[in-house]
Amino acid sequence: MDENEVRQSVEQLQEKTELDEYFVYGYGSHHFWINQRISKGSVQYMKNRLFIVEF
């Protein structure tokens, strides 16, 4: 996958699920990262990232 495919996939996942309620995520200059929230809708999230996608 390239960066555009990753962004499109995340957007589709956002539309079909409650992704923002359970996870916090973002993009760096060459990667996508995601962390799990402590609980649904919580501002706090777990310290370790679930995964990083480099592109």
C-alpha positions as CSV (number, residue, x, y, z in Angstrom):
1,M,0.0,0.0,0.0
2,D,1.1,3.5,-0.6
3,E,0.2,6.6,1.6
4,N,-3.0,7.4,-0.4
5,E,-4.3,3.8,0.0
6,V,-3.6,3.9,3.8
7,R,-5.5,7.2,4.1
8,Q,-8.4,6.0,2.1
9,S,-8.6,2.8,4.1
10,V,-8.6,4.7,7.4
11,E,-11.3,7.0,6.1
12,Q,-13.5,4.1,5.1
13,L,-13.0,2.4,8.4
14,Q,-13.9,5.7,10.2
15,E,-17.2,5.8,8.2
16,K,-18.2,2.2,8.9
17,T,-17.1,1.8,12.6
18,E,-16.6,3.8,15.8
19,L,-12.8,4.0,15.1
20,D,-12.4,7.4,16.9
21,E,-14.2,6.1,20.0
22,Y,-11.7,3.3,20.6
23,F,-8.4,4.5,19.0
24,V,-6.3,7.6,18.6
25,Y,-4.2,7.8,15.5
26,G,-2.4,10.1,13.2
27,Y,0.1,10.6,10.4
28,G,3.8,11.5,10.5
29,S,5.7,12.6,7.4
30,H,6.3,9.0,6.4
31,H,4.1,6.9,8.6
32,F,0.6,6.2,10.1
33,W,0.4,5.3,13.8
34,I,-2.5,4.1,16.1
35,N,-2.9,3.7,19.8
36,Q,-5.8,2.1,21.7
37,R,-7.8,4.3,24.1
38,I,-8.1,3.2,27.8
39,S,-11.9,3.0,27.4
40,K,-14.4,4.0,24.8
41,G,-14.3,7.7,24.2
42,S,-11.5,8.3,26.8
43,V,-9.0,11.0,26.2
44,Q,-6.3,8.8,27.7
45,Y,-4.8,6.1,25.6
46,M,-2.3,3.2,26.1
47,K,1.3,4.2,26.0
48,N,2.5,1.6,23.5
49,R,1.4,1.9,19.8
50,L,-0.5,-1.0,18.3
51,F,1.2,-0.6,15.0
52,I,3.0,1.8,12.7
53,V,2.6,1.7,8.9
54,E,5.6,3.2,7.1
55,F,5.3,4.6,3.6
